[in-house]
Amino acid sequence: MIVSVFVNKDSRVIFQGFTGEHATFHAQDAIKIGTNVVGGVTPGKGGTTHLGLPVFDTVAEAVRETGANVSGVFVPPPFSADALMEAIDAGIKVAVTIADGIPIHDMVQLQRFRVGKDSILIGPNTPGIITPGECKVGIMPSHIYKRGNVGIVSRSGTLNYEATEQMEALGLGITTSVGIGGDPINGTDFVTVLQAFEADPETEIVVMIGEIGGPQEVAAARWASENMKKPVVGFVAGVAAPAGRRMGHAGAIIASEEDTAKAKMDAMESLGLYVARNPAQIGQTVFRAMQENGIKP
Amino acid sequence: MNIHEYQAKELLKSYGVSVPSGGVAYSDKQAAQVAEDIGGAKWVVKAQIHAGGRGKAGGVKVVSSIDEVKKTADAMIGTHLVTHQTGPEGSVVQRVWVEQASQIHKEYYLGFVIDRGTQRITLIASSEGGVEIEDVAKNKPEKIITEVIDPAIGLRDFQCRKVATAVGLKGRLMPQAVKLMKAIYRVMRDKDALQAEINPLAVVAVGEDEQLMVLDAKFNFDDNSLYRQKAIVELRDLAEEDPKEVEASGHGLNYIALDGNIGCIVNGAGLAMASLDAIALHGGKPANFLDVGGGASPEKVTNACRIVLEDPNVKCILVNIFAGINRCDWIALGLIQACNTLQIKVPLIVRLAGTNVEEGRRILDESGLAFISAENLDAAAAKSVEIVRA
């Protein structure tokens, strides 16, 4: 049985844009925590080696030669959608894009391209995904992620770190952390990640961190209330955010009453989720929910 | 990125869409000249600012002589127009658009958005035009017609006919409606628009006949696509944007002014929002939102401090960094550089976590400068509020 969500020790990881500065740095960190990195892709550098691993011109070659099934896509935003389509076309099962600034029309095309294809797209505008001790594909500070039984999913990267640190201070570790990203169009939404956590035998409780803008926190809370046995803790950032302004993330904008943090947290609460109203108390709220449900850290 | 109505109309005209004859004017004399050039017996003088709600605020006037065109333009240009979207200080009217007044038979609404739920471009239309679409959605939801567009197929004629029929654009007006919807969809795709709003789309009299005409148009473009939209970038009006926000974005910082007294410097949009929330929960008021982004260099941190301190209301600065791709040691060096170059007189409350945190803390401790360090988010927010209250 495959444990953990989307990525684990059996994941065979490549990096696209492999020889670039960020990909190099984070591929090294990924290898250090135990990720099975099998190679990388940089068009024009096929046949060379980098970090002692083979470099290919195309993802298709990398998949054929190394059996890669996960790709960390570290190419600049104007070229990201194309690189992601290449990965999915080549049979990559989980593609992660950290790019912040992909044109939204490219994302519309990409999401259409994915219809009927069996792939998971994490991002864009995300720190990535990590299953501590097994696999990291992203840019997060891996040392703060300790193994445990809490699944964490968030739109924001730094708020994910914040919640993880709060939990760690209370002795709580995680199964997998998934950053779905701060853009208006996410490759993977909250519901898909909650489904995966519900199915994962190791995950016993889930914390979902949203922010202002868009309908998906409430949709996910509704799905959780109807379909999940595991408790879910929610938090939504931006109670103090003014309406009509993009708060850093392209997707973080209050366009209607339902987009506000308060409306989303109220909805979560009425749907039976645990809600942390204070960003400094996400860890404590998870801790309390675990105690109430007899879940041991 | 937003553009003015006159720019939107010129853009639409270049795609074959019917808009009233008109021209832009930067002075009363120019306005009178435009009115004379386009001819007619009645004109509309429209203040050009990005914010909506101009009509109710007195920014749209119908007049029936060249002299009145001149007087109206003179009264508008240079004034602060306050609408429900501008905030109390209003926006300065730099120019007006003068067009031939139309004889309106009926008004419709037509819009395109990128819907976050379906992740596709969606056409929105209503027979209730000339009013706020949000009000229609709330009070008469059955009057809102939507059509989702498959990006691989594009907007098809039959979809346009379906929408036109549903809002009551029948007979000879229907082919015009189809052509117009497809043209606006092409603008959305060609120009990387996030949103297009035609309100009102009007049926106007042309002699004995009727014609569809765009009477007001609003476009919002994707900032992430501007690198490939040189012609759209040319339309940017910096006077419509907050100068501090423009300056901040030039330094790779995301700054939004708020009305409190606790300055904020944070990395990451989510943590930055959460920091504002934590301050508010402790009863304080943040002076700004500021995301330094990833890979913040000491220079970037110094610039962040300077921009935050330009706000005279700022009584202290809360620095909250959870470094992933960032480095706490660089942030610390930046703060010291800022203290030395800017002669900062307000207290700095600093919370560091993540990559190179020990090194960052050591640098701050050994600097001999009076940073107030905070263990975590809650302590940082509490201390900031305590300081402004003292």
Interface residues (C-beta under 8 A of the other chain):
Chain A: H22 P77 P78 D100 G101 I102 P103 I104 H105 M107 V108 Q109 Q111 R112 P127 I139 M140 P141 I144 S154 R155 S156 G157 T158 L159 N160 Y161 E162 E165 Q166 G182 P184 I185 I209 E211 I212 G214 P215 Q216 A237 G238 V239 A240 A241 P242 G244 R245 M247 G248 H249 A250 G251 A252 S256 A261 R277 N278 P279 A280 Q281
Chain B: Q85 I114 R116 G117 Q119 R120 I121 E134 D150 P151 A152 R189 D192 L194 D222 D223 N224 S225 Y227 R228 N254 I256 L258 V266 N267 G268 A269 G270 L271 A272 M273 A274 S275 L276 D277 A278 I279 A280 L281 P286 F289 D291 G294 F322 A323 G324 I325 A353 G354 T355 N376 L377 D378 A381
